[in-house]
Amino acid sequence: QRAAQRDASELRRLHARFESPVSLGEPLSIADEQRASRDGAPLLEVTARAEDDEARVVARASVELRAPRTAYVFPGQGIQRVGMGMAGYARSAAARLVWDTADAHCREALGFSLLRVVRDNPAELPVRGERFAHPQGVQFLTQFKQVAMVVLAVAQVAELRAQGAMVPDAWRAGHSLGEYAARTAVAAVVPLRAAIEVVYQRGLTMDRLVPRDARGRTPY
């Protein structure tokens, strides 16, 4: 059993109660099940039963373990794919709120639908009179890619927090664009709307520094 195999230093809190008499030397079977998490720490329910009568519960315990030492590390560009984050959008109200908030801000402040970029990855996209195109779809243009990846990070962290699985004192780090994701999603020192606008302009500047042919291709 997991509870029995863990080191005692991992134990944060335990509450146990006996529910029926136990004879000296009576064999018991013990099982544990993780019911939830709090600040990334597993919350277990432990049940002891008489081996000769599985219906007879002799003791129950609620166990809270310490969260493991954790680091949240966010990557730079290159991991993007069509539909990324949409599974979380479907299952998590917290993640869905992040995506919907970001999509509304992108429409209002920047002139495009982020959800359309992520879900459909159109080959070309008009944005306030300017046409953007890429042979693999506009999600592969750095200005849209950067926005999508930062919003993905914020949505994933929001889902973890909603589940009680986020470790509050974890390390955080990011590579290149991932630094913006870390500061926005975990440290929360950059508001989501501000991060969207910053990384969009960052990506747009990077995009315009690279020459492209009529099909949006570059020599890089």
C-alpha positions, -999 to 999 in steps of 0.1 A, spaced: 0 0 0 12 35 -9 5 49 26 25 22 43 54 26 19 59 63 22 86 78 44 73 92 77 87 126 68 61 129 40 33 127 65 17 161 72 -15 152 91 -33 120 101 -67 114 118 -76 78 125 -106 61 142 -115 25 151 -149 13 140 -150 -23 154 -130 -44 179 -97 -60 167 -84 -91 183 -47 -94 192 -28 -108 162 -59 -106 139 -48 -103 102 -60 -71 85 -60 -59 50 -52 -22 44 -60 -2 13 -57 35 5 -72 57 -21 -64 93 -31 -96 113 -29 -83 148 -36 -54 172 -34 -47 203 -14 -19 226 -25 -5 197 -45 -5 174 -14 -23 141 -18 -53 135 5 -57 98 12 -85 77 27 -70 46 44 -93 16 53 -84 -14 74 -106 -45 71 -106 -79 87 -91 -104 63 -116 -131 71 -146 -107 67 -140 -80 40 -173 -64 49 -161 -56 84 -142 -23 85 -121 -21 117 -105 13 112 -104 43 88 -79 71 86 -76 104 67 -40 111 57 -26 143 43 9 140 28 34 167 21 35 179 -15 66 168 -34 93 194 -42 80 208 -74 92 229 -103 70 243 -131 91 248 -162 77 264 -194 91 259 -228 98 283 -256 83 281 -291 83 248 -310 58 227 -290 27 242 -306 1 220 -323 -34 225 -336 -60 221 -309 -35 224 -280 -53 231 -248 -87 223 -261 -90 191 -241 -85 212 -210 -110 237 -223 -136 209 -226 -131 194 -191 -122 224 -169 -143 255 -162 -112 273 -149 -92 266 -181 -122 275 -202 -125 309 -185 -89 317 -193 -93 308 -229 -126 327 -233 -111 357 -216 -81 356 -238 -101 351 -269 -124 381 -261 -93 403 -254 -76 392 -287 -108 401 -306 -112 435 -290 -76 446 -286 -57 428 -315 -84 420 -341 -84 382 -343 -99 352 -326 -73 332 -306 -97 302 -304 -100 301 -342 -62 302 -345 -58 273 -321 -88 252 -332 -87 257 -370 -52 269 -378 -63 287 -410 -38 291 -438 -43 328 -438 -59 353 -414 -68 389 -420 -61 411 -390 -73 447 -393 -66 451 -429 -34 431 -430 -32 395 -443 -11 370 -425 -3 336 -441 18 305 -435 19 272 -455 14 252 -423 -13 275 -409 -11 308 -390 -5 291 -357 30 286 -370 35 324 -373 53 335 -342 29 363 -332 0 339 -329 20 311 -316 34 331 -287 0 343 -276 -14 308 -278 14 293 -258 12 318 -230 -26 314 -227 -21 276 -227 2 279 -198 -22 302 -178 -51 278 -186 -32 247 -175 -21 264 -142 -57 276 -136 -69 240 -140 -42 227 -115 -53 254 -90 -90 245 -94 -81 209 -86 -60 218 -56 -30 203 -73 -9 235 -76 21 235 -52 23 271 -39 60 272 -30 72 255 -62 101 267 -83 92 283 -116 113 288 -147 108 294 -184 129 293 -216 126 324 -238 89 328 -244 84 305 -214 97 332 -191 66 352 -200 44 322 -193 61 316 -159 56 352 -148 20 352 -160 8 318 -151 26 310 -118 41 342 -104 11 363 -115 32 394 -118 20 401 -153 -18 402 -159 -31 379 -187 -43 407 -209 -10 426 -207 10 394 -214 -11 387 -245 -4 422 -259 33 421 -250 40 386 -266 19 395 -296 40 426 -303 71 406 -295 61 379 -320 50 405 -346 84 422 -343 102 389 -347 80 380 -377 87 412 -395 125 410 -390 125 377 -411 120 380 -449 91 358 -463 81 349 -498 45 352 -511 35 319 -494 48 330 -460 79 308 -461 113 318 -448 148 304 -453 150 295 -416 
